[in-house]
């Protein structure tokens, strides 16, 4: 999947798995992007898969809860 599709997938998973609104999930993904969380994904398309999207959604969500 493309980088943009991957970000969309992670956002969707956050809304579905953690019962957040679209706006809240988008905010988390944008914040992760700003922190360069997805740099490796942009450079390596092998990292953009559904299994990794589930892992990243969990990591991003849990990270947001620690603050």
N, C-alpha and C positions, 0 to 999 in steps of 0.2 A: 504494500500500500504506500501511497505517497506520504510525505511528511505531514501535510495538511490533513489527510484522511486519518493518519495515526493520532494526531492531536484531537480530532473530532471523536475518534473511538475512545480515547482515554476520558474525554469529557463526558461522553455518553455513559461509560461505565461508572464514573463517579456519581452521576445522577441516579443511575439505576441501583447501584450497590449500597450507596450511603444516603439515599433519599434526600439529596440536595436539589435545589432548583437549578435550572439551566444556568441562570446568571451566576449563582454561587460556584458551580462547577467550572464555568468559564473563567471566573476570577482566580480560582486555584491553579488552573492550567496556565493562564497568562503569568501568574506570579512564579510558577515553576519555570516557565520559559525565560522570564527575566533573570532568574537565578541560574540560567544556563543548564538546567536539568536535562534538556532535550538535545544538547549539542551533539552528543554521540549518535543519537537517532537520526539527526539530519545528515551526518556524514556516512553512516553505515545503515543501508536499507535493510540489512538482515535483522536489525534490532526492532524494526517496525512490523510486529506480528501480534496476533491476538493474545497469545500467552503473555508476552511482554507487556501488552497494554493493560492486562489485568494486574500484573505486578506493579506497574507504574501508577495505576489508579490508586491502588492500596497505599503505596509509598507516599504519594502526594497527599492523599486524604489524612493518613495517620500523622504525617508531618504537620499538617495544618491544625491538628487537634492538640499538639504538644505546646503550641504557642499561646 
